[in-house]
C-alpha cells in the first residue's frame, strides 16, 4: 500500500487539516522498517505512506475528539497494479461501534455501477440499446458497445454517464484481457475526460491500464482512435501525440516559433550570466536528425556548464540558478530531489540540466535520469547545430553525445524509448 492522498472534508465541504484531527496514526507495517515517528510525520505532512508488501495492509487513524467528516478521499498510487485501488476499504468507528464501511469494489457496488451505466446508455441512445436486454453472457460486451456508441455519436457529455465509474468496472486491469475495438474508443475518450479543459495529460496517468496497453501497436491504435473522436468534443485541436512524458497536440510543432524564441532567450540569459548553454537530449536529437523539434517531444532541453567539480557544487549552483531565473521573471518547477529543473515564461517551457567535471571526464545526466561520467571532449569545447533554420550551441560531438545517451540506433525515431512501463514489443 502506498497512499498518496488522504483528505478529510467537513460538512461545509472544506478540507480539514490533519493535525487538527489526529491524535494517533498506526500502520500494519512501514516500508524500510522506519520508526513510527516517520509514519506520523508523513501523515501529518501529507507525504506518501508506504507499507511493506503484505496481505491486507492497513492504516489506522485515531481522532483527538469526535468530528463531522462528510467526505474522505483516499488514493493509492497509480501503477500497473490497478487492483491496489480497486480493493481499498474504509471503516469508521465510534469507540468499538462500526459506523460505516466503504469497499471500493464489491459485488453489490459493481452491480449498481452496471445499472447506472446501462441507464445512462439508454437515456442517450434509446431503449433498444439497453444492454440489460441481453443474455448474462453478453451483457458486459453489450455494455462496452453501448458506451463506445455513445462516444462515437458525440453524445458522451449529454447524459449522466459517470466515465470514471465506467473505467472502474470495466476489466482494464486484467493482464489476460485482449482489448476490443469498442475498448479503444472507451479508453481514448477517457483520455479526453482526464484532460478536462486542457490539451495535455501525463502519460504516467495511463499506467493503471499498462496491463492492456502493453504493446506499441495497441497504444498507437488508442491514439488513432483518440484523434478520430476528438473533433466531436473539441475545436481547433491538432492531432494528439504521445511520448514517454505526456499526451499533447504536438505543441512544439504547432507553436514552433514561440518555442524557438523562448529557447533563444534562455540561451542568451545563460550567456549574460557567463554560463554555457548547450542544446541536448531530445532537442539535440531533433536538430541533428530532422533540423526540427521531434513531433512527439514536449519540451526543450538545455545542458549548462558552470564549471562545478563536485555533485554538491553542481547542486548548489542549480538551486542558485533557479532563483536567478525566478528573479528574471520566469516560473520554475523542480522534480523532488532532482538536480535538473524547469523554467517557463510566456508559455515556453525549458528543462535545464547541470553537469560537473570529474578528472578528464564530465558527469552528465544519462539513462533513467541518472548521472554518469562521459568523455569531456564529447561536450566541450562547444559545437553548433541548426534547429529549424537557427544556429544553436551544442556539444562538441553531437553524434557522439547522442550515441552515448541513446545508443547506436539513435538515428532511428522511437517515440516509445524509455517508456514508463514495460512493453511487449
C-alpha positions as CSV (number, residue, x, y, z in Angstrom):
1,X,0.0,0.0,0.0
2,X,1.4,3.4,-1.0
3,X,-1.2,6.0,-0.1
4,X,-0.6,9.2,-2.0
5,X,-3.7,11.1,-0.7
6,X,-5.8,11.0,2.5
7,X,-8.1,14.1,2.7
8,X,-10.9,14.8,5.2
9,X,-13.7,17.3,4.4
10,X,-16.1,18.9,6.8
11,X,-19.9,19.2,6.4
12,X,-19.5,22.5,4.6
13,X,-17.1,20.8,2.1
14,X,-14.0,22.5,3.4
15,X,-10.8,20.4,3.8
16,X,-9.9,19.7,7.5
17,X,-6.2,19.9,8.3
18,X,-4.9,16.6,9.5
19,X,-3.1,18.0,12.6
20,X,-6.4,19.4,13.8
21,X,-8.0,16.0,13.8
22,X,-5.3,13.4,14.5
23,X,-4.3,12.0,17.8
24,X,-2.6,8.8,16.7
25,X,-1.6,7.1,13.5
26,X,-0.6,3.4,13.2
27,X,0.1,1.2,10.2
28,X,0.4,-2.6,9.8
29,X,3.9,-2.1,8.6
30,X,6.3,0.6,7.4
31,X,8.4,0.2,4.3
32,X,12.1,0.2,5.1
33,X,11.4,-0.6,8.8
34,X,11.4,3.1,9.6
35,X,10.3,4.3,13.1
36,X,6.7,5.1,14.0
37,X,7.7,8.8,14.1
38,X,8.3,8.6,10.4
39,X,4.8,7.4,9.8
40,X,3.3,10.2,11.9
41,X,5.4,12.8,10.1
42,X,4.4,11.5,6.7
43,X,0.7,11.5,7.6
44,X,0.7,15.0,9.1
45,X,2.8,16.4,6.4
46,X,0.8,14.9,3.5
47,X,3.6,12.7,2.2
48,X,3.1,9.2,0.9
49,X,2.5,6.4,3.4
50,X,4.2,3.2,2.2
51,X,3.7,-0.2,3.8
52,X,5.6,-3.4,3.2
53,X,4.3,-5.9,0.7
54,X,1.7,-7.8,2.6
55,X,-1.8,-9.2,2.5
56,X,-4.4,-6.6,3.5
57,X,-2.1,-3.8,4.7
58,X,-3.9,-1.3,6.9
59,X,-3.7,2.2,8.3
60,X,-5.5,3.3,11.5
61,X,-6.1,7.0,12.2
62,X,-7.5,8.0,15.6
63,X,-9.1,11.4,16.1
64,X,-8.5,13.7,19.1
65,X,-12.2,14.0,19.5
66,X,-15.4,13.3,17.5
67,X,-15.5,15.2,14.3
68,X,-18.1,15.6,11.5
69,X,-16.4,14.3,8.3
70,X,-18.7,14.4,5.3
71,X,-16.2,13.2,2.8
72,X,-13.0,11.2,2.8
73,X,-10.7,10.9,-0.2
74,X,-8.2,8.0,-0.2
75,X,-5.9,7.3,-3.2
76,X,-3.4,4.5,-3.6
77,X,-0.6,5.3,-6.0
78,X,-1.1,4.8,-9.7
79,X,0.7,1.8,-11.2
80,X,0.2,-1.3,-13.4
81,X,-1.3,-2.9,-10.3
82,X,-4.6,-1.1,-10.6
83,X,-6.1,-3.6,-8.2
84,X,-4.4,-1.8,-5.4
85,X,-7.0,0.9,-5.6
86,X,-9.8,-1.5,-6.6
87,X,-9.8,-3.2,-3.2
88,X,-9.4,-0.2,-0.9
89,X,-11.7,-0.4,2.1
90,X,-12.5,2.3,4.7
91,X,-14.2,1.7,8.0
92,X,-15.3,4.4,10.5
93,X,-15.8,3.7,14.2
94,X,-17.0,5.4,17.3
95,X,-15.2,3.5,20.0
96,X,-15.9,-0.1,19.2
97,X,-19.0,0.6,17.2
98,X,-18.8,0.4,13.4
99,X,-20.5,3.5,11.9
100,X,-19.9,2.8,8.2
101,X,-17.9,0.7,5.8
102,X,-17.0,1.5,2.2
103,X,-15.5,-1.1,-0.1
104,X,-14.2,0.3,-3.4
105,X,-15.0,-2.9,-5.2
106,X,-17.6,-5.4,-4.1
107,X,-20.4,-7.3,-5.9
108,X,-23.3,-5.0,-5.0
109,X,-21.4,-1.9,-5.9
110,X,-20.3,-3.3,-9.2
111,X,-23.9,-4.3,-9.9
112,X,-25.1,-0.8,-9.2
113,X,-22.4,0.6,-11.4
114,X,-23.6,-1.6,-14.3
115,X,-27.2,-0.5,-13.7
116,X,-26.2,3.2,-13.7
117,X,-24.2,2.8,-16.9
118,X,-26.9,0.9,-18.6
119,X,-29.4,3.6,-17.7
120,X,-27.1,6.3,-19.0
121,X,-26.7,4.5,-22.3
122,X,-30.5,4.0,-22.6
123,X,-31.1,7.7,-21.8
124,X,-28.9,8.8,-24.7
125,X,-29.4,6.0,-27.4
126,X,-32.9,4.8,-26.5
127,X,-34.4,1.6,-25.0
128,X,-33.3,-0.5,-28.0
129,X,-29.7,-0.1,-26.8
130,X,-30.3,-1.1,-23.2
131,X,-27.5,-3.7,-22.5
132,X,-29.7,-5.3,-19.9
133,X,-32.0,-6.6,-22.7
134,X,-29.5,-9.3,-23.5
135,X,-28.2,-12.6,-22.1
136,X,-26.0,-12.6,-18.9
137,X,-23.1,-14.0,-21.0
138,X,-23.1,-10.9,-23.3
139,X,-24.2,-8.1,-21.0
140,X,-20.6,-6.9,-20.4
141,X,-19.9,-6.8,-24.2
142,X,-23.1,-5.0,-24.9
143,X,-22.3,-2.5,-22.2
144,X,-19.0,-1.8,-23.8
145,X,-20.5,-1.5,-27.2
146,X,-23.2,0.9,-25.9
147,X,-20.6,3.1,-24.2
148,X,-18.5,3.2,-27.4
149,X,-21.6,4.1,-29.5
150,X,-22.4,6.9,-27.2
151,X,-18.8,8.3,-27.5
152,X,-18.7,7.8,-31.3
153,X,-22.1,9.6,-31.7
154,X,-20.6,12.7,-30.0
155,X,-23.1,12.5,-27.1
156,X,-20.9,11.4,-24.3
157,X,-21.4,14.7,-22.4
158,X,-25.2,14.8,-22.9
159,X,-26.3,12.1,-20.4
160,X,-25.5,11.2,-16.8
161,X,-22.8,8.6,-17.5
162,X,-20.0,8.6,-14.9
163,X,-17.0,7.9,-17.1
164,X,-14.7,7.4,-14.1
165,X,-17.2,4.8,-12.8
166,X,-17.2,3.2,-16.3
167,X,-13.5,2.7,-16.3
168,X,-13.6,1.4,-12.7
169,X,-16.0,-1.5,-13.5
170,X,-14.6,-2.5,-16.9
171,X,-11.8,-5.1,-16.8
172,X,-8.9,-3.0,-17.9
173,X,-6.6,-4.1,-15.1
174,X,-6.6,-7.8,-16.2
175,X,-3.4,-8.9,-17.9
176,X,-5.3,-11.6,-19.7
177,X,-7.8,-9.3,-21.3
178,X,-7.5,-8.5,-25.0
179,X,-8.7,-5.1,-26.0
180,X,-11.6,-5.0,-28.5
181,X,-12.5,-2.2,-30.9
182,X,-15.0,-0.7,-28.5
183,X,-12.4,-0.6,-25.7
184,X,-10.1,1.5,-27.8
185,X,-12.9,4.1,-28.1
186,X,-13.7,4.0,-24.3
187,X,-10.0,4.4,-23.3
188,X,-9.5,7.2,-26.0
189,X,-12.5,9.1,-24.6
190,X,-11.3,8.6,-21.0
191,X,-8.0,10.4,-22.0
192,X,-10.1,13.4,-23.1
193,X,-12.1,13.1,-19.9
194,X,-8.9,13.2,-17.8
195,X,-7.6,16.2,-19.8
196,X,-10.6,18.2,-18.8
197,X,-10.2,21.7,-20.2
198,X,-6.6,21.3,-21.1
199,X,-4.9,19.5,-24.1
200,X,-2.2,17.8,-22.0
201,X,-2.1,14.6,-20.0
202,X,0.8,13.0,-18.3
203,X,1.5,9.6,-19.8
204,X,2.0,8.1,-16.3
205,X,-1.7,8.6,-15.7
206,X,-2.3,5.7,-18.1
207,X,-0.1,3.4,-16.1
208,X,-3.1,1.7,-14.4
209,X,-4.0,0.4,-17.8
210,X,-0.5,-0.9,-18.6
211,X,-1.7,-4.5,-18.4
212,X,-3.8,-3.9,-21.5
213,X,-1.8,-1.1,-23.1
214,X,1.1,-3.5,-23.3
215,X,2.4,-3.0,-26.8
216,X,3.3,-0.2,-29.1
217,X,0.7,-1.3,-31.6
218,X,-2.1,-1.1,-29.1
219,X,-1.0,2.3,-27.9
220,X,-0.9,3.6,-31.5
221,X,-4.4,2.3,-32.1
222,X,-5.7,4.1,-29.0
223,X,-4.0,7.3,-30.2
224,X,-5.5,6.9,-33.6
225,X,-9.0,6.5,-32.1
226,X,-8.3,9.5,-29.8
227,X,-7.7,11.6,-32.9
228,X,-10.8,10.2,-34.6
229,X,-13.2,11.1,-31.8
230,X,-11.5,14.3,-30.5
231,X,-13.1,16.7,-33.2
232,X,-16.5,15.7,-31.8
233,X,-15.7,17.1,-28.4
234,X,-13.1,19.8,-29.0
235,X,-12.5,22.5,-31.6
236,X,-9.3,23.8,-33.2
237,X,-7.2,20.8,-32.0
238,X,-4.2,19.5,-33.8
239,X,-3.6,15.8,-33.8
240,X,-2.7,14.4,-30.4
241,X,0.6,12.6,-30.0
242,X,2.0,10.6,-27.1
243,X,5.6,10.4,-25.7
244,X,7.1,8.9,-22.6
245,X,6.2,12.2,-20.8
246,X,2.8,13.2,-21.9
247,X,0.0,13.3,-24.5
248,X,-0.4,16.7,-26.2
249,X,-1.3,18.2,-29.5
250,X,2.3,18.4,-30.8
251,X,2.9,21.6,-29.0
252,X,6.5,22.1,-30.3
253,X,5.3,21.9,-33.9
254,X,2.1,23.9,-33.5
255,X,3.9,26.7,-31.6
256,X,7.4,26.3,-33.2
257,X,8.3,30.0,-33.4
258,X,7.2,30.7,-29.9
259,X,9.4,27.9,-28.5
260,X,12.4,28.9,-30.7
261,X,12.2,32.5,-29.4
262,X,11.9,31.2,-25.8
263,X,14.9,29.0,-26.3
264,X,16.9,32.0,-27.7
265,X,16.0,34.0,-24.6
266,X,17.1,31.2,-22.2
267,X,20.4,30.7,-24.1
268,X,21.1,34.4,-24.1
269,X,20.2,34.7,-20.4
270,X,22.7,32.0,-19.5
271,X,25.3,33.7,-21.7
272,X,24.8,37.0,-19.8
273,X,25.4,35.1,-16.5
274,X,28.7,33.7,-18.0
275,X,27.2,30.2,-18.3
276,X,27.4,28.0,-21.4
277,X,24.0,26.6,-22.5
278,X,24.1,23.7,-25.0
279,X,21.2,22.0,-26.8
280,X,20.9,18.5,-25.5
281,X,18.8,15.3,-25.3
282,X,15.6,15.3,-27.3
283,X,16.1,18.9,-28.6
284,X,19.6,18.0,-29.9
285,X,18.3,14.7,-31.3
286,X,15.6,16.6,-33.3
287,X,18.1,19.2,-34.5
288,X,20.7,16.6,-35.8
289,X,18.2,14.1,-37.2
290,X,15.5,16.3,-38.6
291,X,16.5,20.0,-38.2
292,X,13.3,20.3,-36.3
293,X,11.7,19.5,-33.0
294,X,10.7,15.9,-32.6
295,X,7.0,15.7,-33.2
296,X,6.3,13.6,-30.1
297,X,8.6,15.6,-27.8
298,X,7.1,18.1,-25.3
299,X,9.8,20.3,-24.0
300,X,13.2,21.9,-24.8
301,X,16.3,20.6,-23.2
302,X,19.4,22.6,-22.4
303,X,22.6,21.4,-20.7
304,X,24.5,24.2,-19.0
305,X,28.2,24.3,-17.9
306,X,29.1,26.2,-14.8
307,X,32.5,24.5,-14.1
308,X,31.4,22.7,-11.0
309,X,33.8,19.9,-9.9
310,X,31.5,18.0,-7.5
311,X,27.9,17.0,-7.4
312,X,27.4,19.1,-4.3
313,X,28.7,22.1,-6.0
314,X,26.6,21.5,-9.1
315,X,23.5,21.1,-6.8
316,X,24.2,24.4,-5.1
317,X,24.7,26.1,-8.4
318,X,21.5,24.5,-9.8
319,X,19.4,26.0,-7.0
320,X,21.1,29.3,-7.2
321,X,20.5,29.4,-11.0
322,X,16.8,28.6,-10.5
323,X,16.4,31.6,-8.2
324,X,18.1,33.8,-10.7
325,X,15.6,32.7,-13.4
326,X,12.8,33.4,-10.9
327,X,14.2,36.9,-10.3
328,X,14.3,37.4,-14.1
329,X,10.5,36.7,-14.4
330,X,10.4,33.0,-15.0
331,X,8.4,30.5,-13.1
332,X,10.2,27.3,-12.2
333,X,9.5,23.7,-11.2
334,X,11.9,21.0,-9.9
335,X,11.2,17.3,-9.6
336,X,11.7,16.2,-6.0
337,X,15.3,15.6,-5.2
338,X,16.5,16.4,-8.7
339,X,19.4,18.4,-10.0
340,X,17.6,19.5,-13.1
341,X,14.8,22.0,-13.1
342,X,12.3,23.5,-15.5
343,X,11.8,27.2,-16.2
344,X,8.9,28.7,-18.2
345,X,7.8,32.1,-19.4
346,X,5.1,33.1,-21.9
347,X,4.0,29.6,-22.4
348,X,7.5,28.2,-23.2
349,X,9.0,25.5,-21.0
350,X,12.7,24.7,-21.0
351,X,14.4,21.9,-18.9
352,X,17.9,22.9,-17.6
353,X,20.4,20.2,-16.7
354,X,23.6,20.8,-14.7
355,X,26.9,18.9,-15.1
356,X,30.2,18.8,-13.3
357,X,33.8,17.9,-14.2
358,X,35.5,14.8,-12.7
359,X,39.1,14.4,-13.8
360,X,39.2,14.2,-17.6
361,X,35.5,13.3,-17.7
362,X,32.3,15.1,-17.2
363,X,29.2,13.9,-15.2
364,X,26.1,14.3,-17.3
365,X,22.5,13.0,-16.8
366,X,22.0,9.9,-18.9
367,X,19.7,6.8,-18.7
368,X,16.7,6.9,-16.4
369,X,17.6,10.3,-15.0
370,X,20.9,9.0,-13.5
371,X,24.2,10.8,-13.8
372,X,27.3,9.0,-15.1
373,X,30.7,10.2,-16.5
374,X,31.4,10.6,-20.2
375,X,34.4,11.9,-22.1
376,X,34.6,15.7,-21.8
377,X,35.6,16.0,-25.5
378,X,32.1,14.8,-26.4
379,X,30.7,18.0,-24.7
380,X,33.5,20.7,-24.9
381,X,34.5,22.9,-26.5
382,X,31.0,23.8,-27.7
383,X,30.0,23.0,-31.2
384,X,27.0,24.2,-33.2
385,X,23.8,22.7,-34.7
386,X,20.9,24.0,-36.7
387,X,17.4,23.8,-35.4
388,X,14.5,25.0,-37.6
389,X,17.0,27.2,-39.6
390,X,18.5,28.8,-36.5
391,X,22.0,28.2,-35.1
392,X,22.4,26.9,-31.5
393,X,25.3,26.0,-29.3
394,X,25.6,22.2,-28.9
395,X,28.0,19.5,-27.6
396,X,31.4,19.3,-29.3
397,X,30.5,16.0,-30.9
398,X,26.7,15.9,-31.3
399,X,26.6,12.4,-32.9
400,X,28.9,11.0,-30.2
401,X,26.9,12.6,-27.4
402,X,23.6,11.2,-28.9
403,X,25.1,7.7,-29.3
404,X,26.3,7.8,-25.7
405,X,22.8,8.8,-24.5
406,X,20.5,6.8,-26.8
407,X,22.7,4.0,-28.2
408,X,23.9,3.3,-31.7
409,X,20.3,3.3,-33.0
410,X,19.8,7.0,-32.1
411,X,19.2,7.9,-35.8
412,X,16.0,5.7,-35.9
413,X,13.0,7.6,-34.4
414,X,11.3,5.8,-31.5
415,X,8.6,7.6,-29.6
416,X,8.5,4.6,-27.1
417,X,12.1,5.0,-26.0
418,X,12.3,4.6,-22.2
419,X,8.6,4.1,-21.9
420,X,7.1,4.4,-18.3
421,X,6.1,0.7,-18.3
422,X,7.4,-2.5,-19.9
423,X,6.1,-3.1,-23.4
424,X,6.0,-6.4,-25.1
425,X,7.4,-5.2,-28.4
